[in-house]
Amino acid sequence: MNPVTVSTSVHIFVELSKTEQKKVEFNIDHVTGLQIKQQAGVPTYYDLARRLGQKLELVTNDQTIEIKNGEHFVALPPGTVS
């Protein structure tokens, strides 16, 4: 019997401003910061950070990360997250 591969989508949220966020969907769970920015319509030169409670963790364009359903990311002007 052959194993069945189930394709599931991963939904994350990218905060574009204090009042606006965008739901983004991927068919894979390992993506780069650049892929998240492109999917959310964020300028590539912006900073992208994963929200971890009250902390922000910078995600660079070429960094591959694992994403999970419901995670939140924040897009900020360059130099905001260090």
N, CA, C and O atoms as CSV, one atom per row, in Angstrom:
chain,resi,resn,atom,element,x,y,z
A,1,MET,N,N,0.846,-1.185,0.000
A,1,MET,CA,C,0.000,0.000,0.000
A,1,MET,C,C,0.888,1.244,0.000
A,1,MET,O,O,1.809,1.357,0.809
A,2,ASN,N,N,0.610,2.163,-0.900
A,2,ASN,CA,C,1.393,3.395,-0.999
A,2,ASN,C,C,0.892,4.437,-0.006
A,2,ASN,O,O,-0.315,4.605,0.172
A,3,PRO,N,N,1.834,5.145,0.646
A,3,PRO,CA,C,1.394,6.210,1.556
A,3,PRO,C,C,0.773,7.359,0.760
A,3,PRO,O,O,1.199,7.660,-0.355
A,4,VAL,N,N,-0.205,7.972,1.333
A,4,VAL,CA,C,-0.891,9.093,0.692
A,4,VAL,C,C,-0.302,10.386,1.238
A,4,VAL,O,O,-0.211,10.579,2.450
A,5,THR,N,N,0.093,11.259,0.336
A,5,THR,CA,C,0.615,12.550,0.738
A,5,THR,C,C,-0.538,13.544,0.780
A,5,THR,O,O,-1.234,13.744,-0.215
A,6,VAL,N,N,-0.731,14.155,1.922
A,6,VAL,CA,C,-1.804,15.127,2.080
A,6,VAL,C,C,-1.201,16.521,1.981
A,6,VAL,O,O,-0.267,16.859,2.709
A,7,SER,N,N,-1.736,17.313,1.087
A,7,SER,CA,C,-1.259,18.676,0.919
A,7,SER,C,C,-2.092,19.596,1.806
A,7,SER,O,O,-3.312,19.681,1.666
A,8,THR,N,N,-1.417,20.274,2.710
A,8,THR,CA,C,-2.131,21.206,3.573
A,8,THR,C,C,-1.553,22.600,3.393
A,8,THR,O,O,-0.380,22.765,3.060
A,9,SER,N,N,-2.371,23.571,3.612
A,9,SER,CA,C,-1.936,24.957,3.504
A,9,SER,C,C,-1.566,25.479,4.882
A,9,SER,O,O,-2.147,25.087,5.893
A,10,VAL,N,N,-0.581,26.377,4.898
A,10,VAL,CA,C,-0.178,27.050,6.127
A,10,VAL,C,C,-0.575,28.511,5.976
A,10,VAL,O,O,-0.189,29.173,5.013
A,11,HIS,N,N,-1.351,29.010,6.938
A,11,HIS,CA,C,-1.800,30.400,6.917
A,11,HIS,C,C,-1.064,31.185,7.990
A,11,HIS,O,O,-1.025,30.783,9.152
A,12,ILE,N,N,-0.485,32.303,7.591
A,12,ILE,CA,C,0.172,33.208,8.533
A,12,ILE,C,C,-0.401,34.608,8.319
A,12,ILE,O,O,-1.104,34.867,7.343
A,13,PHE,N,N,-0.087,35.490,9.243
A,13,PHE,CA,C,-0.559,36.867,9.158
A,13,PHE,C,C,0.632,37.805,9.167
A,13,PHE,O,O,1.556,37.647,9.966
A,14,VAL,N,N,0.605,38.786,8.271
A,14,VAL,CA,C,1.665,39.785,8.209
A,14,VAL,C,C,1.045,41.144,8.521
A,14,VAL,O,O,0.165,41.620,7.804
A,15,GLU,N,N,1.516,41.754,9.597
A,15,GLU,CA,C,1.036,43.078,9.977
A,15,GLU,C,C,1.733,44.113,9.104
A,15,GLU,O,O,2.957,44.242,9.127
A,16,LEU,N,N,0.942,44.842,8.340
A,16,LEU,CA,C,1.470,45.861,7.434
A,16,LEU,C,C,1.498,47.226,8.109
A,16,LEU,O,O,2.304,48.087,7.758
A,17,SER,N,N,0.615,47.412,9.076
A,17,SER,CA,C,0.563,48.648,9.867
A,17,SER,C,C,-0.166,48.310,11.160
A,17,SER,O,O,-0.576,47.168,11.370
A,18,LYS,N,N,-0.325,49.307,12.021
A,18,LYS,CA,C,-1.032,49.088,13.296
A,18,LYS,C,C,-2.470,48.629,13.079
A,18,LYS,O,O,-3.037,47.929,13.919
A,19,THR,N,N,-3.055,49.022,11.954
A,19,THR,CA,C,-4.464,48.726,11.717
A,19,THR,C,C,-4.715,47.758,10.566
A,19,THR,O,O,-5.864,47.409,10.291
A,20,GLU,N,N,-3.663,47.324,9.898
A,20,GLU,CA,C,-3.851,46.467,8.716
A,20,GLU,C,C,-2.944,45.243,8.796
A,20,GLU,O,O,-1.743,45.344,9.047
A,21,GLN,N,N,-3.566,44.076,8.572
A,21,GLN,CA,C,-2.774,42.859,8.459
A,21,GLN,C,C,-3.294,42.058,7.273
A,21,GLN,O,O,-4.452,42.183,6.873
A,22,LYS,N,N,-2.420,41.241,6.729
A,22,LYS,CA,C,-2.770,40.454,5.555
A,22,LYS,C,C,-2.577,38.981,5.861
A,22,LYS,O,O,-1.542,38.575,6.390
A,23,LYS,N,N,-3.577,38.188,5.527
A,23,LYS,CA,C,-3.489,36.744,5.678
A,23,LYS,C,C,-2.779,36.200,4.440
A,23,LYS,O,O,-3.159,36.506,3.309
A,24,VAL,N,N,-1.748,35.393,4.667
A,24,VAL,CA,C,-0.942,34.860,3.581
A,24,VAL,C,C,-0.963,33.346,3.668
A,24,VAL,O,O,-0.891,32.778,4.758
A,25,GLU,N,N,-1.062,32.693,2.518
A,25,GLU,CA,C,-1.154,31.232,2.482
A,25,GLU,C,C,0.018,30.642,1.699
A,25,GLU,O,O,0.391,31.139,0.637
A,26,PHE,N,N,0.583,29.577,2.247
A,26,PHE,CA,C,1.643,28.824,1.579
A,26,PHE,C,C,1.264,27.350,1.554
A,26,PHE,O,O,0.559,26.868,2.439
A,27,ASN,N,N,1.737,26.637,0.534
A,27,ASN,CA,C,1.523,25.196,0.443
A,27,ASN,C,C,2.709,24.420,1.003
A,27,ASN,O,O,2.742,23.191,0.947
A,28,ILE,N,N,3.678,25.149,1.542
A,28,ILE,CA,C,4.866,24.552,2.143
A,28,ILE,C,C,5.066,25.182,3.516
A,28,ILE,O,O,4.535,26.258,3.792
A,29,ASP,N,N,5.834,24.511,4.382
A,29,ASP,CA,C,6.014,25.071,5.723
A,29,ASP,C,C,7.426,25.587,5.974
A,29,ASP,O,O,7.744,25.974,7.098
A,30,HIS,N,N,8.277,25.601,4.953
A,30,HIS,CA,C,9.606,26.207,5.048
A,30,HIS,C,C,9.711,27.259,3.948
A,30,HIS,O,O,9.698,26.933,2.761
A,31,VAL,N,N,9.812,28.505,4.349
A,31,VAL,CA,C,9.848,29.616,3.392
A,31,VAL,C,C,10.937,30.597,3.795
A,31,VAL,O,O,11.434,30.568,4.921
A,32,THR,N,N,11.298,31.462,2.864
A,32,THR,CA,C,12.277,32.515,3.166
A,32,THR,C,C,11.531,33.797,3.551
A,32,THR,O,O,10.341,33.955,3.278
A,33,GLY,N,N,12.262,34.691,4.183
A,33,GLY,CA,C,11.691,35.997,4.490
A,33,GLY,C,C,11.226,36.704,3.227
A,33,GLY,O,O,10.190,37.369,3.220
A,34,LEU,N,N,12.000,36.554,2.160
A,34,LEU,CA,C,11.645,37.181,0.883
A,34,LEU,C,C,10.315,36.639,0.356
A,34,LEU,O,O,9.493,37.406,-0.144
A,35,GLN,N,N,10.097,35.337,0.463
A,35,GLN,CA,C,8.842,34.745,-0.011
A,35,GLN,C,C,7.649,35.298,0.769
A,35,GLN,O,O,6.591,35.555,0.194
A,36,ILE,N,N,7.823,35.477,2.071
A,36,ILE,CA,C,6.738,36.031,2.888
A,36,ILE,C,C,6.447,37.462,2.440
A,36,ILE,O,O,5.289,37.833,2.252
A,37,LYS,N,N,7.497,38.262,2.269
A,37,LYS,CA,C,7.314,39.654,1.834
A,37,LYS,C,C,6.608,39.708,0.480
A,37,LYS,O,O,5.668,40.483,0.304
A,38,GLN,N,N,7.048,38.898,-0.468
A,38,GLN,CA,C,6.452,38.919,-1.805
A,38,GLN,C,C,4.988,38.521,-1.756
A,38,GLN,O,O,4.155,39.136,-2.422
A,39,GLN,N,N,4.668,37.508,-0.983
A,39,GLN,CA,C,3.289,37.024,-0.892
A,39,GLN,C,C,2.379,38.060,-0.221
A,39,GLN,O,O,1.195,38.160,-0.545
A,40,ALA,N,N,2.944,38.826,0.714
A,40,ALA,CA,C,2.151,39.824,1.444
A,40,ALA,C,C,2.155,41.193,0.764
A,40,ALA,O,O,1.434,42.095,1.189
A,41,GLY,N,N,2.966,41.358,-0.295
A,41,GLY,CA,C,3.032,42.642,-0.978
A,41,GLY,C,C,3.851,43.682,-0.230
A,41,GLY,O,O,3.600,44.881,-0.344
A,42,VAL,N,N,4.835,43.213,0.537
A,42,VAL,CA,C,5.701,44.099,1.321
A,42,VAL,C,C,6.946,44.430,0.496
A,42,VAL,O,O,7.494,43.537,-0.151
A,43,PRO,N,N,7.407,45.672,0.498
A,43,PRO,CA,C,8.653,45.989,-0.213
A,43,PRO,C,C,9.797,45.101,0.293
A,43,PRO,O,O,9.917,44.850,1.492
A,44,THR,N,N,10.622,44.639,-0.624
A,44,THR,CA,C,11.687,43.699,-0.259
A,44,THR,C,C,12.738,44.319,0.647
A,44,THR,O,O,13.454,43.595,1.338
A,45,TYR,N,N,12.848,45.645,0.659
A,45,TYR,CA,C,13.852,46.291,1.502
A,45,TYR,C,C,13.345,46.531,2.929
A,45,TYR,O,O,14.114,46.968,3.785
A,46,TYR,N,N,12.086,46.256,3.194
A,46,TYR,CA,C,11.544,46.387,4.546
A,46,TYR,C,C,12.099,45.302,5.456
A,46,TYR,O,O,12.537,44.254,4.982
A,47,ASP,N,N,12.082,45.554,6.772
A,47,ASP,CA,C,12.404,44.524,7.755
A,47,ASP,C,C,11.178,43.646,7.939
A,47,ASP,O,O,10.043,44.111,7.843
A,48,LEU,N,N,11.426,42.367,8.205
A,48,LEU,CA,C,10.357,41.426,8.516
A,48,LEU,C,C,10.736,40.753,9.823
A,48,LEU,O,O,11.871,40.314,10.004
A,49,ALA,N,N,9.773,40.678,10.728
A,49,ALA,CA,C,10.052,40.066,12.021
A,49,ALA,C,C,8.917,39.122,12.406
A,49,ALA,O,O,7.744,39.381,12.138
A,50,ARG,N,N,9.305,38.024,13.040
A,50,ARG,CA,C,8.328,37.083,13.588
A,50,ARG,C,C,7.950,37.598,14.973
A,50,ARG,O,O,8.820,37.934,15.776
A,51,ARG,N,N,6.658,37.658,15.246
A,51,ARG,CA,C,6.191,38.121,16.559
A,51,ARG,C,C,6.204,36.924,17.514
A,51,ARG,O,O,5.544,35.911,17.281
A,52,LEU,N,N,6.975,37.073,18.596
A,52,LEU,CA,C,7.062,36.056,19.642
A,52,LEU,C,C,6.614,36.706,20.952
A,52,LEU,O,O,7.440,37.186,21.727
A,53,GLY,N,N,5.307,36.717,21.191
A,53,GLY,CA,C,4.776,37.431,22.350
A,53,GLY,C,C,5.002,38.917,22.173
A,53,GLY,O,O,4.526,39.509,21.204
A,54,GLN,N,N,5.729,39.529,23.106
A,54,GLN,CA,C,6.041,40.954,23.013
A,54,GLN,C,C,7.349,41.212,22.276
A,54,GLN,O,O,7.705,42.365,22.034
A,55,LYS,N,N,8.066,40.151,21.917
A,55,LYS,CA,C,9.353,40.299,21.232
A,55,LYS,C,C,9.194,40.126,19.729
A,55,LYS,O,O,8.250,39.497,19.251
A,56,LEU,N,N,10.146,40.702,18.997
A,56,LEU,CA,C,10.203,40.539,17.545
A,56,LEU,C,C,11.537,39.898,17.192
A,56,LEU,O,O,12.585,40.306,17.694
A,57,GLU,N,N,11.493,38.885,16.318
A,57,GLU,CA,C,12.705,38.202,15.869
A,57,GLU,C,C,12.885,38.474,14.372
A,57,GLU,O,O,12.047,38.083,13.559
A,58,LEU,N,N,13.967,39.139,14.022
A,58,LEU,CA,C,14.227,39.508,12.630
A,58,LEU,C,C,14.340,38.272,11.747
A,58,LEU,O,O,14.976,37.286,12.118
A,59,VAL,N,N,13.712,38.335,10.567
A,59,VAL,CA,C,13.819,37.292,9.550
A,59,VAL,C,C,14.368,37.965,8.297
A,59,VAL,O,O,13.721,38.848,7.734
A,60,THR,N,N,15.548,37.555,7.859
A,60,THR,CA,C,16.165,38.173,6.685
A,60,THR,C,C,15.582,37.589,5.399
A,60,THR,O,O,14.939,36.539,5.416
A,61,ASN,N,N,15.817,38.288,4.281
A,61,ASN,CA,C,15.286,37.839,2.989
A,61,ASN,C,C,15.741,36.435,2.621
A,61,ASN,O,O,14.950,35.648,2.101
A,62,ASP,N,N,17.001,36.111,2.883
A,62,ASP,CA,C,17.528,34.812,2.454
A,62,ASP,C,C,17.464,33.743,3.539
A,62,ASP,O,O,17.950,32.629,3.338
A,63,GLN,N,N,16.875,34.067,4.680
A,63,GLN,CA,C,16.758,33.113,5.784
A,63,GLN,C,C,15.541,32.219,5.567
A,63,GLN,O,O,14.434,32.714,5.354
A,64,THR,N,N,15.748,30.891,5.621
A,64,THR,CA,C,14.642,29.944,5.513
A,64,THR,C,C,14.176,29.581,6.917
A,64,THR,O,O,14.973,29.194,7.772
A,65,ILE,N,N,12.869,29.714,7.139
A,65,ILE,CA,C,12.302,29.407,8.450
A,65,ILE,C,C,11.121,28.455,8.288
A,65,ILE,O,O,10.548,28.329,7.206
A,66,GLU,N,N,10.776,27.798,9.373
A,66,GLU,CA,C,9.577,26.961,9.387
A,66,GLU,C,C,8.425,27.808,9.908
A,66,GLU,O,O,8.541,28.459,10.946
A,67,ILE,N,N,7.318,27.793,9.185
A,67,ILE,CA,C,6.145,28.556,9.606
A,67,ILE,C,C,5.057,27.597,10.064
A,67,ILE,O,O,4.959,26.457,9.609
A,68,LYS,N,N,4.245,28.106,10.983
A,68,LYS,CA,C,3.129,27.318,11.512
A,68,LYS,C,C,1.841,28.119,11.361
A,68,LYS,O,O,1.858,29.350,11.368
A,69,ASN,N,N,0.741,27.416,11.226
A,69,ASN,CA,C,-0.569,28.063,11.096
A,69,ASN,C,C,-0.794,29.084,12.196
A,69,ASN,O,O,-0.560,28.815,13.374
A,70,GLY,N,N,-1.254,30.264,11.789
A,70,GLY,CA,C,-1.636,31.292,12.738
A,70,GLY,C,C,-0.510,32.180,13.227
A,70,GLY,O,O,-0.751,33.101,14.008
A,71,GLU,N,N,0.720,31.926,12.785
A,71,GLU,CA,C,1.833,32.766,13.236
A,71,GLU,C,C,1.673,34.184,12.707
A,71,GLU,O,O,1.062,34.416,11.664
A,72,HIS,N,N,2.242,35.127,13.458
A,72,HIS,CA,C,2.173,36.538,13.082
A,72,HIS,C,C,3.570,37.073,12.797
A,72,HIS,O,O,4.532,36.776,13.506
A,73,PHE,N,N,3.649,37.863,11.746
A,73,PHE,CA,C,4.877,38.540,11.346
A,73,PHE,C,C,4.578,40.012,11.214
A,73,PHE,O,O,3.425,40.399,11.024
A,74,VAL,N,N,5.603,40.839,11.313
A,74,VAL,CA,C,5.440,42.292,11.233
A,74,VAL,C,C,6.384,42.828,10.173
A,74,VAL,O,O,7.572,42.504,10.176
A,75,ALA,N,N,5.868,43.646,9.267
A,75,ALA,CA,C,6.693,44.331,8.260
A,75,ALA,C,C,6.884,45.761,8.727
A,75,ALA,O,O,5.923,46.474,9.015
A,76,LEU,N,N,8.168,46.172,8.797
A,76,LEU,CA,C,8.511,47.493,9.311
A,76,LEU,C,C,9.506,48.181,8.394
A,76,LEU,O,O,10.227,47.509,7.656
A,77,PRO,N,N,9.561,49.515,8.425
A,77,PRO,CA,C,10.554,50.221,7.623
A,77,PRO,C,C,11.971,49.723,7.959
A,77,PRO,O,O,12.227,49.288,9.082
A,78,PRO,N,N,12.880,49.789,6.987
A,78,PRO,CA,C,14.230,49.273,7.197
A,78,PRO,C,C,14.931,49.893,8.399
A,78,PRO,O,O,14.816,51.092,8.658
A,79,GLY,N,N,15.659,49.051,9.126
A,79,GLY,CA,C,16.416,49.512,10.282
A,79,GLY,C,C,15.624,49.555,11.573
A,79,GLY,O,O,16.158,49.942,12.613
A,80,THR,N,N,14.350,49.162,11.525
A,80,THR,CA,C,13.504,49.204,12.713
A,80,THR,C,C,13.825,48.053,13.667
A,80,THR,O,O,13.868,48.242,14.882
A,81,VAL,N,N,14.049,46.863,13.110
A,81,VAL,CA,C,14.338,45.677,13.922
A,81,VAL,C,C,15.814,45.398,13.843
A,81,VAL,O,O,16.380,45.361,12.750
A,82,SER,N,N,16.458,45.200,14.996
A,82,SER,CA,C,17.880,44.903,14.972
A,82,SER,C,C,18.171,43.543,15.549
A,82,SER,O,O,19.330,43.131,15.606
